[in-house]
Amino acid sequence: VTGVQTCALPISCEEYIDEIYPVVEKVGNLTHTGNSIIDYLINTKLSDDKGIQIIVSGYTEIFNDIESADLVSLLGNILDNALEAVEKVSNPKYKRIELHFLQSNKNRIILCKNSIESSVLKNNKDLKTTKKGGAHGYGNKIVSSISEKYGGFAEYLESDGMFCVQIVMPDK
């Protein structure tokens, strides 16, 4: 065929699939919510076996009107913070993250809870970053900004040894 060029691949398609299959298997099928963005975030961020108990529940389709970039930023920041906090918990049997997608009183709610050993809010009620470097400390601001963009708000509380982030947005 004139004008069509072929290129030699360094590996065959079968070799490539064999190479990436363990990575795909590692990500696994932690959850299938029906929302591909939420599935991707949960499955990639929470699938590493770090001995963390993970609970996901609720109705993700109620968040389908949120722009993809906003949903990635919102959940990505929440999950990153939860993972970082849970990794600091010394007793493996208390490492837990819960992510719930709820609807109540004409509001949509994202509730993320993670175990903690001591109060975060008691010593740091403004949730200022404790990370070193200048590129940190924007996560909670991003979460609040996106929540407000959709007419809602973010609140932070603690209950029963769990740090809780609650995003409340009115129904669409």
N, C-alpha and C positions, 0 to 999 in steps of 0.2 A: 504494500500500500504506500503510495507516494505521500510524503510529508509527515508520516508518523514515525516518531523515534522511539526506540525502546531503550531502556536502561537496565543494566544488570543490578539486581538487588544483592546486597551483601549476604543476606540470608533469605531463605525461602519463606513463603507465607506460613507454611506448617511450622517451621522453626520459630518464627516470630510468635505465633500463637502459643507454642510450647513455652516460650520465654515469658510471655505476659500472663499466662494462665495462673501461675501461683500467686501473682499480685492480685488478680481478679478474685481468686478464691479466698485470699486473705481478707479482702474487703467484704466479701460474702454477702449474705442476705439478711442482715440484721433486721431490716424493716422494709416494708413496701407500703407506703402510705397513700399512693395514688398521685402524689405530687413529686415529680422527678427531681426538683431542686431540693426539697426537704429530704427525700430519699438519699440523694447524693451526699448532702452534708452529714446526715446521721451516719450513713454507712461508711464514709471515709474518715470522719473525725472520731467516731465511737467504736470502730470495728477492731482496732488494735487491742489485742488481749493484754490489758494492763491490770487484770484482776479487778476490774470495776464492774459492779452490778449496774446494768442499764435497763431502764424501764421507759418505754415510749407508748403513749396512748392518745386517743382522741381523733378528731376530725380535721385533717389538714386541708380538705377542699374548701373550707371556709376562708382560707387565706389565698385563694387563687387570684384575687384582684391585686395583690401586692406585686409590684414590679420585681422581676427576677433579681436584679442587682440589689434592691433593698432587702429582699428576703435572704439573700446570701450574706449580706453585711449584718443584718439583724441576728440571724441564727448562728452565723459563723462566730461573731463576737461572744454571744452568750455561751456557746458550746466551748470555745477556746478558754474562756474564763473558768467555766465549770471544770473542765479537764485539768487545768493548771491547779485549781484549788484541791481537787480530789487527790491528785498525785502527792500532795503534801500530807495527806492523812496517813498516819503511821500504821494503823491496824488494818490489814487487808480486808477483813470481814466487814468493815464500816465504809468501804469505798463504794459510793453509790451516786448515780446521776439519774434523775427522772426528768422526762420531757413530756409535757402534756399540752394538747391542743384542745381547748374547751370553748363552749358557747354558753353564755349565761346572761339573762336580763338584757337582751339585745346588744351584747358585747361579745367580741371574740377575744380569747385569752390564750397567750402562750405562757406557760408556767414551767420554768426550769429550776430544779432543786438539786443541790449537790451537798454531800456531807462535808462537815467541817469539824475540826477538833476544838476550836475556840472561836469566840465571837469575832467576826470581821467588822461589823458595824459599831461595836462598842469602842474599838480603838481607831476606827477609820470610817466615820459616818458619811464622809463625802466621797468615799471609795477612790481616793487618790491612788495612783499606781505606785507599786512598790518595786517595779522593775527598773533596772538600770538602763540608761540610754535615752535619747531624745525621741525615739520613734514609738514610744509606748504611752499609754494613758488616754487613748482616744476611744477605746471600745465602748465604755458606758455612755460617752457623749454621742457616739454614733447610734447606739441603741435608743437613747432618748429622742434624738433628732428624727429617726425613722418612725418611731412610735407617734410622735407629734405630727409628722407629715400625713399620717392616716387618721388624724383626729383623736389619737389616744395618748397614753402615757406609759412610762416604765416606773415600777416601784421595786424597792429592794427591802427584804425583811429576813428575819431568822426565826426558825421554829423547830423545836425538837432536834437540835444538832444538825440542822440543814440550813444552808444559805439559799434564799429563794429570789429569783428574778421573775417578776410578773409583768407582762406586756398586755395592756388592755386597750382594745380598739373597738369603736362602734361597728355594728354590723354594716355591711356594704349596702 
